Amino acid sequence: MLVKEMMSVDPITIRGEETCYEAATRMSRHKVRHLPVVDRRGLLEGIVTDRDLRHHLLSKVVSGKFGRRLAARVLEQVRVVDVMSSPAFVTTADTDLPSAAARMREHRVGALPVVDGRQLIGILTETDLLRRIIEADAEANLDVTGIFVSYP
């Protein structure tokens, strides 16, 4: 099976100049944990994750200044481009799923933007891979009524 058969098309994205607060809001609204960061033409610039946002909030520099300020205020003051991972680990639509999954495991990431050149065309997430595992398990669950053993 290939990535293009399992990826999510038209992923929710964000631009680098938007704020981390906008990223957190978009993630919450759409119930996603990964936002590919694209430019005006849809070319991939990086990826920002819920983990990136948490690491920023918990960094010594920010937490030292944090005091009683709300997390939203801190996130409003930081642009996505300042916390995103760039370059992002990516895959292509014609990559086989085991190779893409191995890349995710190797780099310890929960998602791979799917690109054609630098053009974002989809995203492959851990959830997509889990869905495939569940489908494969369902396909393998045969209703066996009996086992027949024959000898020559």
C-alpha positions in Angstrom: 0.0 0.0 0.0 1.2 3.5 -0.8 1.1 6.7 1.1 -1.4 8.2 -1.4 -3.9 5.5 -0.4 -3.8 6.4 3.3 -2.9 10.1 3.5 -5.2 12.8 4.5 -5.7 15.2 1.6 -6.2 19.0 2.0 -4.6 19.1 5.5 -5.2 22.0 7.8 -2.2 24.4 7.4 -0.8 27.6 8.8 1.5 30.3 7.6 4.7 31.1 9.3 3.8 34.7 10.1 0.7 33.7 12.0 0.9 33.5 15.8 1.3 30.4 17.9 -2.0 31.3 19.5 -3.6 31.0 16.0 -1.9 27.6 15.6 -3.1 26.3 18.9 -6.6 27.6 18.2 -6.6 25.9 14.7 -5.3 22.6 16.2 -8.1 22.7 18.8 -10.9 23.6 16.4 -9.9 20.9 13.9 -8.8 18.3 16.5 -5.3 17.9 14.9 -1.8 17.9 16.4 0.2 18.8 13.4 0.0 21.8 11.1 2.2 22.0 8.0 3.5 25.5 7.6 3.2 26.8 4.0 3.8 30.0 2.1 1.2 31.8 0.0 1.7 29.4 -2.9 1.2 26.3 -0.7 4.9 25.4 -0.7 6.0 23.6 2.5 8.2 25.6 4.8 8.1 23.4 7.9 5.7 21.9 10.4 4.5 23.0 13.8 3.1 20.6 16.4 1.3 20.8 19.7 4.6 19.6 21.2 6.4 22.5 19.7 4.0 24.9 21.3 4.3 23.1 24.7 8.1 23.2 24.5 8.0 26.9 23.8 5.7 27.6 26.8 7.8 25.5 29.1 11.2 26.7 27.9 13.3 28.4 30.6 13.4 31.7 28.8 9.6 31.8 28.5 8.7 30.2 31.8 11.1 32.6 33.6 9.2 35.6 32.2 5.8 33.8 32.4 4.9 34.7 36.0 1.1 35.1 36.1 0.6 35.8 32.4 -1.8 33.6 30.6 -0.5 31.0 28.1 -2.7 32.6 25.4 -0.9 35.9 25.9 2.5 34.2 25.5 1.4 32.4 22.4 0.0 35.6 20.9 3.4 37.1 21.0 5.3 34.4 19.1 5.1 33.6 15.4 4.9 30.1 14.1 8.1 30.5 12.2 9.9 30.9 15.5 8.9 27.5 16.9 8.3 25.3 13.8 10.5 22.5 12.7 12.2 23.3 9.4 13.0 21.6 7.2 10.2 19.1 8.0 10.7 15.4 7.5 8.5 14.6 4.5 7.3 11.8 2.3 5.9 11.4 -1.2 2.6 10.0 -2.3 4.3 7.1 -4.0 6.3 5.9 -1.0 5.2 2.6 0.4 3.6 2.8 3.9 6.2 0.6 5.7 8.9 3.0 4.5 7.0 6.1 5.6 6.2 4.5 9.0 9.9 3.6 9.4 10.8 7.2 8.6 8.3 8.4 11.3 9.8 6.0 13.8 13.4 6.8 12.9 12.9 10.6 13.4 10.3 10.2 16.2 7.7 12.3 14.5 3.9 11.8 14.5 3.3 13.1 11.0 4.9 13.5 7.6 3.7 16.2 5.2 3.3 14.6 1.8 4.8 16.7 -1.0 5.2 16.8 -4.7 8.5 18.7 -5.0 7.8 21.3 -2.3 4.1 21.5 -3.0 2.1 20.2 0.0 -0.5 17.6 -1.2 -1.4 15.8 2.0 -0.3 14.6 5.4 0.3 11.1 6.8 -0.2 10.9 10.5 0.1 8.2 13.2 -3.7 8.1 13.2 -3.7 7.2 9.5 -1.3 4.4 10.1 -3.4 3.1 13.1 -6.5 3.2 10.8 -4.6 0.9 8.3 -3.6 -1.5 11.1 -7.2 -1.8 12.3 -8.4 -2.3 8.7 -5.8 -5.0 8.1 -6.8 -6.7 11.4 -10.4 -6.6 10.3 -9.5 -8.1 6.9 -7.6 -10.9 8.6 -10.4 -11.8 11.0 -12.0 -14.6 9.2 -14.9 -16.5 10.6 -13.4 -20.0 10.9 -15.9 -22.7 11.6 -13.5 -25.5 11.6 -10.0 -26.7 10.7 -9.6 -29.7 8.5 -6.3 -31.5 8.4 -5.7 -34.0 5.7 -2.8 -36.5 5.4 -1.4 -37.7 2.1 
